[in-house]
Amino acid sequence: MARIKTVSEDEARGIRRALVWYTKRQYGYLPGIFKILLPDIGLARHVGAIYNHLQLRLGSPLSRLQREMVAVVVNGHISGAP
């Protein structure tokens, strides 16, 4: 059981379901960070902007190893796949 409140694809309703569909279409999967941010959409907008800036832009200040480390921690907190 995850200690952090998350919303899965199956649990999403209304605007959250539309955001899940859009995110899956954009990335091809639903990132773990998105599952954590989905319960609070207002927070998701701001944190999502930071996440995109650090993780997804071409000139990211984080190395590939650092990005993988962030992904491992997030996956561990949401009881994701190993």
TAMO-V488534 format. One record per backbone hydrogen bond with DSSP energy under -1.0 kcal/mol. CO is the residue of the C=O (numbers start at 1). NH is the residue of the N-H. E is the energy in kcal/mol with one decimal. If there is no record, write none. Layout:
CO NH E
CO NH E
This chain:
8 12 -1.2
13 16 -1.5
14 18 -1.5
15 19 -2.2
16 20 -2.4
17 21 -2.4
18 22 -2.5
19 23 -2.7
20 24 -2.6
21 25 -2.1
22 26 -2.3
23 27 -2.9
24 28 -2.1
31 35 -1.4
32 36 -1.5
33 37 -1.9
34 38 -1.7
35 7 -1.5
37 40 -1.1
40 44 -2.3
41 45 -1.8
42 46 -1.0
43 47 -2.8
44 48 -2.5
45 49 -1.3
46 50 -1.6
47 51 -3.0
48 52 -2.8
49 53 -2.1
50 54 -2.6
51 55 -3.2
52 56 -1.2
57 60 -1.1
63 67 -2.3
64 68 -2.1
65 69 -2.2
66 70 -2.0
67 71 -2.0
68 72 -2.2
69 73 -2.1
70 74 -2.4
71 75 -2.5
72 76 -2.2
73 77 -1.9
74 78 -1.5
75 80 -3.4
